[in-house]
Amino acid sequence: MVDAPDNTKNKHPDTLTRVIFRRGVTVNLGNYNSERIDVGIEPVCGSTVKKINGTYDWARDWVLKRLDDEVGDLDIPEGD
C-alpha cells in the first residue's frame, strides 16, 4: 500500500473518489484460436487515502477472482 505525500492528501474527505481496477488476459484455445477476457470494476468511496487504498484492494481481489472464474469456464483443449 502506498501512502500519499502530505501535500497530496485530500483536504475535502467528504468528496467521493472513483477507484478503477481492470485486468485482462488472452487465452490460447489451440488451433489458431484465442479468446480475450477483460474484467473491471469502478467502485466509489470516500476520498481519504485509507478509504481509497482499502477500496483498491477490494476491487483488485474482486476482479482477479472473477477473471480466474471466467478463464476456468473456458473450454480449453488438453495438450497432446
PDB file of N, CA, C and O in Angstrom:
ATOM      1  N   MET A   1       0.842  -1.159   0.000  1.00  0.00           N
ATOM      2  CA  MET A   1       0.000   0.000   0.000  1.00  0.00           C
ATOM      3  C   MET A   1       0.895   1.231   0.000  1.00  0.00           C
ATOM      4  O   MET A   1       1.926   1.252   0.672  1.00  0.00           O
ATOM      5  N   VAL A   2       0.507   2.252  -0.747  1.00  0.00           N
ATOM      6  CA  VAL A   2       1.302   3.464  -0.859  1.00  0.00           C
ATOM      7  C   VAL A   2       0.596   4.606  -0.156  1.00  0.00           C
ATOM      8  O   VAL A   2      -0.584   4.856  -0.400  1.00  0.00           O
ATOM      9  N   ASP A   3       1.314   5.302   0.720  1.00  0.00           N
ATOM     10  CA  ASP A   3       0.760   6.478   1.382  1.00  0.00           C
ATOM     11  C   ASP A   3       1.065   7.699   0.542  1.00  0.00           C
ATOM     12  O   ASP A   3       2.160   7.831  -0.004  1.00  0.00           O
ATOM     13  N   ALA A   4       0.091   8.592   0.440  1.00  0.00           N
ATOM     14  CA  ALA A   4       0.280   9.813  -0.323  1.00  0.00           C
ATOM     15  C   ALA A   4       1.165  10.773   0.455  1.00  0.00           C
ATOM     16  O   ALA A   4       1.075  10.856   1.680  1.00  0.00           O
ATOM     17  N   PRO A   5       2.030  11.506  -0.268  1.00  0.00           N
ATOM     18  CA  PRO A   5       2.800  12.552   0.414  1.00  0.00           C
ATOM     19  C   PRO A   5       1.846  13.567   1.039  1.00  0.00           C
ATOM     20  O   PRO A   5       0.726  13.735   0.558  1.00  0.00           O
ATOM     21  N   ASP A   6       2.273  14.244   2.104  1.00  0.00           N
ATOM     22  CA  ASP A   6       1.415  15.189   2.820  1.00  0.00           C
ATOM     23  C   ASP A   6       0.784  16.232   1.910  1.00  0.00           C
ATOM     24  O   ASP A   6      -0.363  16.623   2.126  1.00  0.00           O
ATOM     25  N   ASN A   7       1.517  16.692   0.889  1.00  0.00           N
ATOM     26  CA  ASN A   7       0.973  17.748   0.042  1.00  0.00           C
ATOM     27  C   ASN A   7      -0.087  17.261  -0.947  1.00  0.00           C
ATOM     28  O   ASN A   7      -0.707  18.082  -1.623  1.00  0.00           O
ATOM     29  N   THR A   8      -0.314  15.941  -1.050  1.00  0.00           N
ATOM     30  CA  THR A   8      -1.326  15.440  -1.984  1.00  0.00           C
ATOM     31  C   THR A   8      -2.562  14.893  -1.272  1.00  0.00           C
ATOM     32  O   THR A   8      -3.496  14.438  -1.931  1.00  0.00           O
ATOM     33  N   LYS A   9      -2.585  14.928   0.061  1.00  0.00           N
ATOM     34  CA  LYS A   9      -3.752  14.422   0.788  1.00  0.00           C
ATOM     35  C   LYS A   9      -4.949  15.324   0.528  1.00  0.00           C
ATOM     36  O   LYS A   9      -4.826  16.548   0.477  1.00  0.00           O
ATOM     37  N   ASN A  10      -6.097  14.701   0.365  1.00  0.00           N
ATOM     38  CA  ASN A  10      -7.314  15.439   0.047  1.00  0.00           C
ATOM     39  C   ASN A  10      -7.748  16.283   1.240  1.00  0.00           C
ATOM     40  O   ASN A  10      -7.911  15.776   2.351  1.00  0.00           O
ATOM     41  N   LYS A  11      -7.930  17.557   0.996  1.00  0.00           N
ATOM     42  CA  LYS A  11      -8.368  18.460   2.070  1.00  0.00           C
ATOM     43  C   LYS A  11      -9.888  18.410   2.252  1.00  0.00           C
ATOM     44  O   LYS A  11     -10.419  19.035   3.170  1.00  0.00           O
ATOM     45  N   HIS A  12     -10.593  17.670   1.384  1.00  0.00           N
ATOM     46  CA  HIS A  12     -12.053  17.552   1.442  1.00  0.00           C
ATOM     47  C   HIS A  12     -12.435  16.069   1.504  1.00  0.00           C
ATOM     48  O   HIS A  12     -12.845  15.502   0.491  1.00  0.00           O
ATOM     49  N   PRO A  13     -12.309  15.434   2.672  1.00  0.00           N
ATOM     50  CA  PRO A  13     -12.564  13.994   2.763  1.00  0.00           C
ATOM     51  C   PRO A  13     -14.021  13.601   2.543  1.00  0.00           C
ATOM     52  O   PRO A  13     -14.328  12.414   2.438  1.00  0.00           O
ATOM     53  N   ASP A  14     -14.927  14.584   2.470  1.00  0.00           N
ATOM     54  CA  ASP A  14     -16.328  14.248   2.231  1.00  0.00           C
ATOM     55  C   ASP A  14     -16.611  13.982   0.751  1.00  0.00           C
ATOM     56  O   ASP A  14     -17.667  13.446   0.416  1.00  0.00           O
ATOM     57  N   THR A  15     -15.701  14.343  -0.122  1.00  0.00           N
ATOM     58  CA  THR A  15     -15.918  14.119  -1.546  1.00  0.00           C
ATOM     59  C   THR A  15     -15.762  12.640  -1.866  1.00  0.00           C
ATOM     60  O   THR A  15     -15.194  11.885  -1.076  1.00  0.00           O
ATOM     61  N   LEU A  16     -16.262  12.232  -3.010  1.00  0.00           N
ATOM     62  CA  LEU A  16     -16.190  10.836  -3.428  1.00  0.00           C
ATOM     63  C   LEU A  16     -15.104  10.656  -4.482  1.00  0.00           C
ATOM     64  O   LEU A  16     -14.813  11.562  -5.262  1.00  0.00           O
ATOM     65  N   THR A  17     -14.523   9.487  -4.485  1.00  0.00           N
ATOM     66  CA  THR A  17     -13.483   9.137  -5.439  1.00  0.00           C
ATOM     67  C   THR A  17     -13.872   7.833  -6.120  1.00  0.00           C
ATOM     68  O   THR A  17     -14.337   6.894  -5.473  1.00  0.00           O
ATOM     69  N   ARG A  18     -13.677   7.787  -7.429  1.00  0.00           N
ATOM     70  CA  ARG A  18     -13.911   6.548  -8.170  1.00  0.00           C
ATOM     71  C   ARG A  18     -12.578   5.831  -8.299  1.00  0.00           C
ATOM     72  O   ARG A  18     -11.594   6.410  -8.761  1.00  0.00           O
ATOM     73  N   VAL A  19     -12.549   4.573  -7.890  1.00  0.00           N
ATOM     74  CA  VAL A  19     -11.352   3.740  -7.976  1.00  0.00           C
ATOM     75  C   VAL A  19     -11.594   2.740  -9.105  1.00  0.00           C
ATOM     76  O   VAL A  19     -12.623   2.064  -9.127  1.00  0.00           O
ATOM     77  N   ILE A  20     -10.662   2.647 -10.030  1.00  0.00           N
ATOM     78  CA  ILE A  20     -10.831   1.760 -11.181  1.00  0.00           C
ATOM     79  C   ILE A  20      -9.763   0.676 -11.146  1.00  0.00           C
ATOM     80  O   ILE A  20      -8.577   0.963 -10.977  1.00  0.00           O
ATOM     81  N   PHE A  21     -10.194  -0.575 -11.306  1.00  0.00           N
ATOM     82  CA  PHE A  21      -9.246  -1.679 -11.456  1.00  0.00           C
ATOM     83  C   PHE A  21      -9.751  -2.571 -12.572  1.00  0.00           C
ATOM     84  O   PHE A  21     -10.889  -3.038 -12.544  1.00  0.00           O
ATOM     85  N   ARG A  22      -8.896  -2.801 -13.551  1.00  0.00           N
ATOM     86  CA  ARG A  22      -9.235  -3.669 -14.680  1.00  0.00           C
ATOM     87  C   ARG A  22      -8.071  -4.609 -14.926  1.00  0.00           C
ATOM     88  O   ARG A  22      -6.911  -4.264 -14.699  1.00  0.00           O
ATOM     89  N   ARG A  23      -8.400  -5.792 -15.392  1.00  0.00           N
ATOM     90  CA  ARG A  23      -7.371  -6.757 -15.765  1.00  0.00           C
ATOM     91  C   ARG A  23      -7.934  -7.602 -16.896  1.00  0.00           C
ATOM     92  O   ARG A  23      -9.136  -7.861 -16.953  1.00  0.00           O
ATOM     93  N   GLY A  24      -7.073  -8.020 -17.777  1.00  0.00           N
ATOM     94  CA  GLY A  24      -7.496  -8.857 -18.883  1.00  0.00           C
ATOM     95  C   GLY A  24      -6.448  -9.900 -19.194  1.00  0.00           C
ATOM     96  O   GLY A  24      -5.295  -9.799 -18.777  1.00  0.00           O
ATOM     97  N   VAL A  25      -6.872 -10.896 -19.930  1.00  0.00           N
ATOM     98  CA  VAL A  25      -5.969 -11.964 -20.337  1.00  0.00           C
ATOM     99  C   VAL A  25      -6.442 -12.494 -21.690  1.00  0.00           C
ATOM    100  O   VAL A  25      -7.640 -12.565 -21.961  1.00  0.00           O
ATOM    101  N   THR A  26      -5.489 -12.859 -22.521  1.00  0.00           N
ATOM    102  CA  THR A  26      -5.797 -13.543 -23.779  1.00  0.00           C
ATOM    103  C   THR A  26      -5.374 -14.987 -23.610  1.00  0.00           C
ATOM    104  O   THR A  26      -4.227 -15.276 -23.269  1.00  0.00           O
ATOM    105  N   VAL A  27      -6.319 -15.902 -23.854  1.00  0.00           N
ATOM    106  CA  VAL A  27      -6.072 -17.325 -23.643  1.00  0.00           C
ATOM    107  C   VAL A  27      -6.005 -18.025 -24.991  1.00  0.00           C
ATOM    108  O   VAL A  27      -6.901 -17.875 -25.822  1.00  0.00           O
ATOM    109  N   ASN A  28      -4.943 -18.788 -25.204  1.00  0.00           N
ATOM    110  CA  ASN A  28      -4.786 -19.578 -26.422  1.00  0.00           C
ATOM    111  C   ASN A  28      -5.684 -20.803 -26.312  1.00  0.00           C
ATOM    112  O   ASN A  28      -5.521 -21.622 -25.407  1.00  0.00           O
ATOM    113  N   LEU A  29      -6.632 -20.925 -27.237  1.00  0.00           N
ATOM    114  CA  LEU A  29      -7.554 -22.055 -27.224  1.00  0.00           C
ATOM    115  C   LEU A  29      -7.083 -23.179 -28.143  1.00  0.00           C
ATOM    116  O   LEU A  29      -7.762 -24.197 -28.273  1.00  0.00           O
ATOM    117  N   GLY A  30      -5.942 -23.006 -28.771  1.00  0.00           N
ATOM    118  CA  GLY A  30      -5.427 -24.014 -29.690  1.00  0.00           C
ATOM    119  C   GLY A  30      -5.993 -23.821 -31.085  1.00  0.00           C
ATOM    120  O   GLY A  30      -6.954 -23.074 -31.273  1.00  0.00           O
ATOM    121  N   ASN A  31      -5.396 -24.496 -32.068  1.00  0.00           N
ATOM    122  CA  ASN A  31      -5.871 -24.460 -33.457  1.00  0.00           C
ATOM    123  C   ASN A  31      -6.025 -23.013 -33.949  1.00  0.00           C
ATOM    124  O   ASN A  31      -6.992 -22.690 -34.639  1.00  0.00           O
ATOM    125  N   TYR A  32      -5.070 -22.143 -33.590  1.00  0.00           N
ATOM    126  CA  TYR A  32      -5.044 -20.734 -34.021  1.00  0.00           C
ATOM    127  C   TYR A  32      -6.230 -19.925 -33.517  1.00  0.00           C
ATOM    128  O   TYR A  32      -6.597 -18.921 -34.127  1.00  0.00           O
ATOM    129  N   ASN A  33      -6.823 -20.340 -32.435  1.00  0.00           N
ATOM    130  CA  ASN A  33      -7.932 -19.601 -31.828  1.00  0.00           C
ATOM    131  C   ASN A  33      -7.518 -19.078 -30.455  1.00  0.00           C
ATOM    132  O   ASN A  33      -6.762 -19.722 -29.727  1.00  0.00           O
ATOM    133  N   SER A  34      -8.024 -17.912 -30.126  1.00  0.00           N
ATOM    134  CA  SER A  34      -7.785 -17.369 -28.797  1.00  0.00           C
ATOM    135  C   SER A  34      -9.012 -16.580 -28.374  1.00  0.00           C
ATOM    136  O   SER A  34      -9.855 -16.219 -29.195  1.00  0.00           O
ATOM    137  N   GLU A  35      -9.091 -16.324 -27.085  1.00  0.00           N
ATOM    138  CA  GLU A  35     -10.208 -15.542 -26.552  1.00  0.00           C
ATOM    139  C   GLU A  35      -9.663 -14.530 -25.559  1.00  0.00           C
ATOM    140  O   GLU A  35      -8.827 -14.853 -24.715  1.00  0.00           O
ATOM    141  N   ARG A  36     -10.147 -13.306 -25.672  1.00  0.00           N
ATOM    142  CA  ARG A  36      -9.751 -12.228 -24.762  1.00  0.00           C
ATOM    143  C   ARG A  36     -10.855 -12.048 -23.732  1.00  0.00           C
ATOM    144  O   ARG A  36     -12.033 -11.952 -24.077  1.00  0.00           O
ATOM    145  N   ILE A  37     -10.464 -12.004 -22.464  1.00  0.00           N
ATOM    146  CA  ILE A  37     -11.412 -11.773 -21.374  1.00  0.00           C
ATOM    147  C   ILE A  37     -10.916 -10.570 -20.587  1.00  0.00           C
ATOM    148  O   ILE A  37      -9.760 -10.531 -20.167  1.00  0.00           O
ATOM    149  N   ASP A  38     -11.787  -9.593 -20.389  1.00  0.00           N
ATOM    150  CA  ASP A  38     -11.469  -8.418 -19.582  1.00  0.00           C
ATOM    151  C   ASP A  38     -12.520  -8.282 -18.489  1.00  0.00           C
ATOM    152  O   ASP A  38     -13.713  -8.448 -18.743  1.00  0.00           O
ATOM    153  N   VAL A  39     -12.078  -7.983 -17.287  1.00  0.00           N
ATOM    154  CA  VAL A  39     -12.977  -7.770 -16.152  1.00  0.00           C
ATOM    155  C   VAL A  39     -12.545  -6.478 -15.474  1.00  0.00           C
ATOM    156  O   VAL A  39     -11.351  -6.235 -15.300  1.00  0.00           O
ATOM    157  N   GLY A  40     -13.500  -5.656 -15.094  1.00  0.00           N
ATOM    158  CA  GLY A  40     -13.178  -4.424 -14.404  1.00  0.00           C
ATOM    159  C   GLY A  40     -14.313  -3.992 -13.497  1.00  0.00           C
ATOM    160  O   GLY A  40     -15.452  -4.435 -13.643  1.00  0.00           O
ATOM    161  N   ILE A  41     -13.985  -3.131 -12.573  1.00  0.00           N
ATOM    162  CA  ILE A  41     -14.988  -2.595 -11.664  1.00  0.00           C
ATOM    163  C   ILE A  41     -14.565  -1.174 -11.297  1.00  0.00           C
ATOM    164  O   ILE A  41     -13.374  -0.868 -11.233  1.00  0.00           O
ATOM    165  N   GLU A  42     -15.549  -0.312 -11.058  1.00  0.00           N
ATOM    166  CA  GLU A  42     -15.290   1.082 -10.711  1.00  0.00           C
ATOM    167  C   GLU A  42     -16.097   1.473  -9.471  1.00  0.00           C
ATOM    168  O   GLU A  42     -17.078   2.208  -9.581  1.00  0.00           O
ATOM    169  N   PRO A  43     -15.692   0.988  -8.290  1.00  0.00           N
ATOM    170  CA  PRO A  43     -16.426   1.358  -7.079  1.00  0.00           C
ATOM    171  C   PRO A  43     -16.137   2.805  -6.682  1.00  0.00           C
ATOM    172  O   PRO A  43     -15.105   3.369  -7.047  1.00  0.00           O
ATOM    173  N   VAL A  44     -17.050   3.383  -5.940  1.00  0.00           N
ATOM    174  CA  VAL A  44     -16.913   4.751  -5.434  1.00  0.00           C
ATOM    175  C   VAL A  44     -16.685   4.667  -3.925  1.00  0.00           C
ATOM    176  O   VAL A  44     -17.296   3.848  -3.239  1.00  0.00           O
ATOM    177  N   CYS A  45     -15.808   5.518  -3.427  1.00  0.00           N
ATOM    178  CA  CYS A  45     -15.511   5.510  -1.993  1.00  0.00           C
ATOM    179  C   CYS A  45     -15.218   6.930  -1.535  1.00  0.00           C
ATOM    180  O   CYS A  45     -15.206   7.863  -2.337  1.00  0.00           O
ATOM    181  N   GLY A  46     -14.985   7.082  -0.248  1.00  0.00           N
ATOM    182  CA  GLY A  46     -14.554   8.366   0.292  1.00  0.00           C
ATOM    183  C   GLY A  46     -13.174   8.715  -0.237  1.00  0.00           C
ATOM    184  O   GLY A  46     -12.504   7.871  -0.830  1.00  0.00           O
ATOM    185  N   SER A  47     -12.754   9.929  -0.031  1.00  0.00           N
ATOM    186  CA  SER A  47     -11.514  10.403  -0.651  1.00  0.00           C
ATOM    187  C   SER A  47     -10.298  10.409   0.273  1.00  0.00           C
ATOM    188  O   SER A  47      -9.286  11.032  -0.049  1.00  0.00           O
ATOM    189  N   THR A  48     -10.379   9.739   1.397  1.00  0.00           N
ATOM    190  CA  THR A  48      -9.181   9.644   2.229  1.00  0.00           C
ATOM    191  C   THR A  48      -8.278   8.560   1.654  1.00  0.00           C
ATOM    192  O   THR A  48      -8.749   7.624   1.007  1.00  0.00           O
ATOM    193  N   VAL A  49      -7.005   8.692   1.891  1.00  0.00           N
ATOM    194  CA  VAL A  49      -6.058   7.705   1.377  1.00  0.00           C
ATOM    195  C   VAL A  49      -6.394   6.315   1.901  1.00  0.00           C
ATOM    196  O   VAL A  49      -6.305   5.336   1.160  1.00  0.00           O
ATOM    197  N   LYS A  50      -6.773   6.221   3.155  1.00  0.00           N
ATOM    198  CA  LYS A  50      -7.120   4.925   3.758  1.00  0.00           C
ATOM    199  C   LYS A  50      -8.303   4.283   3.030  1.00  0.00           C
ATOM    200  O   LYS A  50      -8.269   3.091   2.725  1.00  0.00           O
ATOM    201  N   LYS A  51      -9.348   5.068   2.749  1.00  0.00           N
ATOM    202  CA  LYS A  51     -10.524   4.526   2.056  1.00  0.00           C
ATOM    203  C   LYS A  51     -10.190   4.155   0.617  1.00  0.00           C
ATOM    204  O   LYS A  51     -10.654   3.129   0.121  1.00  0.00           O
ATOM    205  N   ILE A  52      -9.397   4.971  -0.053  1.00  0.00           N
ATOM    206  CA  ILE A  52      -9.013   4.672  -1.439  1.00  0.00           C
ATOM    207  C   ILE A  52      -8.191   3.392  -1.491  1.00  0.00           C
ATOM    208  O   ILE A  52      -8.445   2.527  -2.329  1.00  0.00           O
ATOM    209  N   ASN A  53      -7.216   3.261  -0.611  1.00  0.00           N
ATOM    210  CA  ASN A  53      -6.382   2.048  -0.594  1.00  0.00           C
ATOM    211  C   ASN A  53      -7.208   0.804  -0.282  1.00  0.00           C
ATOM    212  O   ASN A  53      -7.016  -0.238  -0.908  1.00  0.00           O
ATOM    213  N   GLY A  54      -8.123   0.903   0.677  1.00  0.00           N
ATOM    214  CA  GLY A  54      -8.975  -0.237   1.009  1.00  0.00           C
ATOM    215  C   GLY A  54      -9.889  -0.618  -0.136  1.00  0.00           C
ATOM    216  O   GLY A  54     -10.084  -1.802  -0.414  1.00  0.00           O
ATOM    217  N   THR A  55     -10.448   0.376  -0.800  1.00  0.00           N
ATOM    218  CA  THR A  55     -11.329   0.112  -1.946  1.00  0.00           C
ATOM    219  C   THR A  55     -10.545  -0.484  -3.098  1.00  0.00           C
ATOM    220  O   THR A  55     -11.028  -1.395  -3.770  1.00  0.00           O
ATOM    221  N   TYR A  56      -9.346   0.015  -3.333  1.00  0.00           N
ATOM    222  CA  TYR A  56      -8.494  -0.541  -4.386  1.00  0.00           C
ATOM    223  C   TYR A  56      -8.194  -2.011  -4.112  1.00  0.00           C
ATOM    224  O   TYR A  56      -8.309  -2.847  -5.008  1.00  0.00           O
ATOM    225  N   ASP A  57      -7.811  -2.327  -2.877  1.00  0.00           N
ATOM    226  CA  ASP A  57      -7.513  -3.725  -2.529  1.00  0.00           C
ATOM    227  C   ASP A  57      -8.736  -4.609  -2.742  1.00  0.00           C
ATOM    228  O   ASP A  57      -8.621  -5.714  -3.272  1.00  0.00           O
ATOM    229  N   TRP A  58      -9.912  -4.123  -2.330  1.00  0.00           N
ATOM    230  CA  TRP A  58     -11.143  -4.883  -2.523  1.00  0.00           C
ATOM    231  C   TRP A  58     -11.431  -5.068  -4.012  1.00  0.00           C
ATOM    232  O   TRP A  58     -11.774  -6.171  -4.438  1.00  0.00           O
ATOM    233  N   ALA A  59     -11.297  -4.006  -4.808  1.00  0.00           N
ATOM    234  CA  ALA A  59     -11.571  -4.074  -6.248  1.00  0.00           C
ATOM    235  C   ALA A  59     -10.609  -5.042  -6.936  1.00  0.00           C
ATOM    236  O   ALA A  59     -11.021  -5.837  -7.780  1.00  0.00           O
ATOM    237  N   ARG A  60      -9.334  -4.973  -6.575  1.00  0.00           N
ATOM    238  CA  ARG A  60      -8.334  -5.882  -7.160  1.00  0.00           C
ATOM    239  C   ARG A  60      -8.697  -7.331  -6.866  1.00  0.00           C
ATOM    240  O   ARG A  60      -8.700  -8.164  -7.772  1.00  0.00           O
ATOM    241  N   ASP A  61      -9.004  -7.638  -5.606  1.00  0.00           N
ATOM    242  CA  ASP A  61      -9.366  -9.011  -5.248  1.00  0.00           C
ATOM    243  C   ASP A  61     -10.612  -9.466  -5.997  1.00  0.00           C
ATOM    244  O   ASP A  61     -10.675 -10.602  -6.467  1.00  0.00           O
ATOM    245  N   TRP A  62     -11.604  -8.584  -6.110  1.00  0.00           N
ATOM    246  CA  TRP A  62     -12.859  -8.908  -6.796  1.00  0.00           C
ATOM    247  C   TRP A  62     -12.596  -9.216  -8.263  1.00  0.00           C
ATOM    248  O   TRP A  62     -13.068 -10.227  -8.784  1.00  0.00           O
ATOM    249  N   VAL A  63     -11.842  -8.343  -8.930  1.00  0.00           N
ATOM    250  CA  VAL A  63     -11.564  -8.520 -10.360  1.00  0.00           C
ATOM    251  C   VAL A  63     -10.753  -9.785 -10.611  1.00  0.00           C
ATOM    252  O   VAL A  63     -11.085 -10.563 -11.506  1.00  0.00           O
ATOM    253  N   LEU A  64      -9.706  -9.999  -9.842  1.00  0.00           N
ATOM    254  CA  LEU A  64      -8.862 -11.175 -10.064  1.00  0.00           C
ATOM    255  C   LEU A  64      -9.624 -12.475  -9.844  1.00  0.00           C
ATOM    256  O   LEU A  64      -9.409 -13.448 -10.565  1.00  0.00           O
ATOM    257  N   LYS A  65     -10.513 -12.499  -8.852  1.00  0.00           N
ATOM    258  CA  LYS A  65     -11.350 -13.699  -8.621  1.00  0.00           C
ATOM    259  C   LYS A  65     -12.271 -13.942  -9.804  1.00  0.00           C
ATOM    260  O   LYS A  65     -12.383 -15.071 -10.280  1.00  0.00           O
ATOM    261  N   ARG A  66     -12.942 -12.876 -10.293  1.00  0.00           N
ATOM    262  CA  ARG A  66     -13.862 -13.028 -11.423  1.00  0.00           C
ATOM    263  C   ARG A  66     -13.123 -13.437 -12.685  1.00  0.00           C
ATOM    264  O   ARG A  66     -13.618 -14.264 -13.451  1.00  0.00           O
ATOM    265  N   LEU A  67     -11.942 -12.868 -12.914  1.00  0.00           N
ATOM    266  CA  LEU A  67     -11.163 -13.217 -14.092  1.00  0.00           C
ATOM    267  C   LEU A  67     -10.743 -14.678 -14.033  1.00  0.00           C
ATOM    268  O   LEU A  67     -10.816 -15.388 -15.036  1.00  0.00           O
ATOM    269  N   ASP A  68     -10.308 -15.124 -12.874  1.00  0.00           N
ATOM    270  CA  ASP A  68      -9.936 -16.531 -12.697  1.00  0.00           C
ATOM    271  C   ASP A  68     -11.132 -17.443 -12.953  1.00  0.00           C
ATOM    272  O   ASP A  68     -10.986 -18.487 -13.588  1.00  0.00           O
ATOM    273  N   ASP A  69     -12.314 -17.061 -12.465  1.00  0.00           N
ATOM    274  CA  ASP A  69     -13.531 -17.843 -12.707  1.00  0.00           C
ATOM    275  C   ASP A  69     -13.853 -17.906 -14.197  1.00  0.00           C
ATOM    276  O   ASP A  69     -14.197 -18.968 -14.715  1.00  0.00           O
ATOM    277  N   GLU A  70     -13.740 -16.769 -14.886  1.00  0.00           N
ATOM    278  CA  GLU A  70     -14.055 -16.723 -16.321  1.00  0.00           C
ATOM    279  C   GLU A  70     -13.090 -17.591 -17.128  1.00  0.00           C
ATOM    280  O   GLU A  70     -13.515 -18.317 -18.028  1.00  0.00           O
ATOM    281  N   VAL A  71     -11.813 -17.523 -16.817  1.00  0.00           N
ATOM    282  CA  VAL A  71     -10.827 -18.351 -17.524  1.00  0.00           C
ATOM    283  C   VAL A  71     -11.099 -19.825 -17.234  1.00  0.00           C
ATOM    284  O   VAL A  71     -10.971 -20.666 -18.124  1.00  0.00           O
ATOM    285  N   GLY A  72     -11.471 -20.138 -16.004  1.00  0.00           N
ATOM    286  CA  GLY A  72     -11.792 -21.521 -15.645  1.00  0.00           C
ATOM    287  C   GLY A  72     -13.008 -22.063 -16.377  1.00  0.00           C
ATOM    288  O   GLY A  72     -13.131 -23.273 -16.568  1.00  0.00           O
ATOM    289  N   ASP A  73     -13.911 -21.169 -16.788  1.00  0.00           N
ATOM    290  CA  ASP A  73     -15.116 -21.591 -17.511  1.00  0.00           C
ATOM    291  C   ASP A  73     -14.871 -21.844 -18.997  1.00  0.00           C
ATOM    292  O   ASP A  73     -15.739 -22.391 -19.677  1.00  0.00           O
ATOM    293  N   LEU A  74     -13.696 -21.452 -19.517  1.00  0.00           N
ATOM    294  CA  LEU A  74     -13.407 -21.650 -20.930  1.00  0.00           C
ATOM    295  C   LEU A  74     -13.210 -23.130 -21.245  1.00  0.00           C
ATOM    296  O   LEU A  74     -12.733 -23.898 -20.409  1.00  0.00           O
ATOM    297  N   ASP A  75     -13.578 -23.508 -22.440  1.00  0.00           N
ATOM    298  CA  ASP A  75     -13.371 -24.879 -22.908  1.00  0.00           C
ATOM    299  C   ASP A  75     -12.023 -24.935 -23.602  1.00  0.00           C
ATOM    300  O   ASP A  75     -11.934 -24.789 -24.821  1.00  0.00           O
ATOM    301  N   ILE A  76     -10.967 -25.148 -22.814  1.00  0.00           N
ATOM    302  CA  ILE A  76      -9.614 -25.178 -23.349  1.00  0.00           C
ATOM    303  C   ILE A  76      -9.222 -26.631 -23.585  1.00  0.00           C
ATOM    304  O   ILE A  76      -9.243 -27.446 -22.663  1.00  0.00           O
ATOM    305  N   PRO A  77      -8.860 -26.951 -24.840  1.00  0.00           N
ATOM    306  CA  PRO A  77      -8.493 -28.351 -25.118  1.00  0.00           C
ATOM    307  C   PRO A  77      -7.213 -28.742 -24.379  1.00  0.00           C
ATOM    308  O   PRO A  77      -6.311 -27.924 -24.199  1.00  0.00           O
ATOM    309  N   GLU A  78      -7.151 -29.982 -23.961  1.00  0.00           N
ATOM    310  CA  GLU A  78      -5.960 -30.514 -23.279  1.00  0.00           C
ATOM    311  C   GLU A  78      -4.831 -30.631 -24.307  1.00  0.00           C
ATOM    312  O   GLU A  78      -5.066 -30.942 -25.474  1.00  0.00           O
ATOM    313  N   GLY A  79      -3.600 -30.375 -23.847  1.00  0.00           N
ATOM    314  CA  GLY A  79      -2.430 -30.507 -24.728  1.00  0.00           C
ATOM    315  C   GLY A  79      -2.158 -31.964 -25.037  1.00  0.00           C
ATOM    316  O   GLY A  79      -2.469 -32.850 -24.241  1.00  0.00           O
ATOM    317  N   ASP A  80      -1.570 -32.206 -26.208  1.00  0.00           N
ATOM    318  CA  ASP A  80      -1.256 -33.599 -26.595  1.00  0.00           C
ATOM    319  C   ASP A  80      -0.060 -34.097 -25.857  1.00  0.00           C
ATOM    320  O   ASP A  80       0.352 -35.241 -26.049  1.00  0.00           O
TER     321      ASP A  80
END
